[in-house]
């Protein structure tokens, strides 16, 4: 009788294990929704144990906070690069609007942020709020439009993107307007604000 060896799991460094868990958590967030981002579900997806994820994140809240921090860092760095690139040439807010709207909608940031607020875990939003604050501070250093504060543009864009991610599809259907209407409005508001100098 031959003995079939059991498959062995690849040994990952702590950083690789944490990265794999965060990638799996993001995939679950986008595919199923924020309620699916649990230690058990993420562990099952990456072939690790619940205890392994507890070691890295401490709790499901810790996992969600780490996920939103990673998402915020990625989105704000992408937006920062786009803004700096545009400052050297023609400024068209379409790319910035699309990045923000995509992050909150298809990227899952809107659903995760709302889930955290509704479950009483508002402090878990600190990473995204800090990332937005740091981005605004960084970009306002070279912002030469004192009559149009970058804080106002950011507030407007984030609120529109978040609202659209959470309620845009059913509301546009109810109103009989195209699904992209909120993005168009956001672009128009940014363009109009830039012309008002």
C-alpha positions, 0 to 999 in steps of 0.5 A: 500500500502506497502512502500519498503525501499530504499537500504542504502549504507554502511557508510565507513570511509574516509580510507575505501572509499579511499581504495575502490576507489583505488581497483576499479581504479586498477580493471578498469586499468587492465580490460579496460585500463588507459583511463577508470580510471576516477572519474565517472567510479570509483565512479559508480563501488563502488556506491559513488558519483563523489563529494565523490571521488573529496573530496578524490583525488581532480581530476582524475590526483590525483586518478591516482597518488594515484593509481600509488603510491599504486601500486609502494609501493606494487611492490617495497615492494614485490621485496625488500622481494624477494631480501632479501630472496634470498641474504640468499640463492641461487640467481636466478633472475627469481622471481625478473624478473617475479615480475617486468614484471608482475607489468608492464604488467598484473598489469597495471603499464606500461599502466598507466605510459605511459598514464600519460606521453602521457597525459603530466602528467609526475609528476604523475610518481614521486611516482613510481620513488621515490619508485624505488629510495628508493628500490635501496638505501635500497638494495644497502646498502648490495650490495657487487658487486661494479663492477655491480651497482644495479642501472644498474640492475634496469635500465635494468630490468625496461626498459625491463619490461616496453617495454615488457608490452607496445610492447612485444606481437605484437613485438614477434609475428612479430619476430616469437619468443616466448612471454616470450622471453623478460623475458628470456633475462632479466633473462640472462642479470642478470645472466651474470652480476652476473657472470662477477665479 
